[in-house]
Amino acid sequence: MCPMELLKRRIQQDGIVKGNDVLKVDSFLNHQMDVALFEEIGREFQRRFADCGVNKILTIEASGIGIACVTAQSFHCPVVFAKKSQTKNIAGEVYATKVESFTHGRVYDVMVAKKFLGPEDTVLVIDDFLANGAALEGLIDLVEQSGARLAGAGIVIEKAFQPGGGRIRAKGVRVESLARVSAMSEEHGVEFAD
Ligand code: 5GP
C-alpha cells in the first residue's frame, strides 16, 4: 500500500475528532509515535522533493520534531527546530517571529539561531498539521529572514477546510500534504479531499 493510503487508513482507524476542527492522532503521530509509518512518510517527502537540493529541514517544537528527524534520514541532512521561547535579550543572534498556536490559542515567540540557517541553505519545512497556517507562515518567515532558499513544505495532515494551505500556496510556496482532510465531525469522522 502506498504511504498516503497507509496514512489515511490509520487516520480513519485511530484518529479522534474533537468538535469540528481538532483531529487527535495521539496514538501514532503526536504522543505515541509509529516510527515505521514515519519512515514511509519521510521517504515520500524525499521522493516529492528529490532534486530540489534540500540540505536542511526546518520544523517547530514540539510535535514536528519526530517526523522531521525521520524525514531527515531520507535526505541525509540535519534538522533545525524553531524554539518557542520567552527569552528577550536575544537580539542579533537569532531570527525570531511570532506564531499563534492553533491548539493553545496563544502567541509564542519562536526563534532559530542564525548560525544554523543562512543563504547557503535550501530548506524543506516539515510539520505534522496545517490548519490556519500560522505555524508554517512563521517558519517561512524565519527562512526568508535567513536568506536561505525555500524548497517548499511537507505536511503530514492538512485540514483543507481551514484556510492556511490555500493562502500559503497562493504566495507561490510549494506545499505537499500527504493527507488532505476535506471535512470532519465527531458524528461522521474524517473525509479526505483526494
Ligand atoms: P496552524 O498554525 O496551521 O493553524 O496549525 C498548525 C499547528 O497546530 C501544527 O503545528 C499542529 O501542532 C497544531 N494543530 C493544528 N490543527 C491540529 C489538529 O487538528 N490536531 C492536532 N493534533 N494538532 C493540530
Boltz pocket constraint, residues with backbone or C-beta under 6 A from the ligand:
constraints:
  - pocket:
      binder: B
      contacts: [[A, 21], [A, 22], [A, 23], [A, 24], [A, 25], [A, 30], [A, 63], [A, 100], [A, 101], [A, 102], [A, 103], [A, 127], [A, 128], [A, 129], [A, 130], [A, 131], [A, 132], [A, 133], [A, 134], [A, 135], [A, 136], [A, 164]]
      max_distance: 6.0
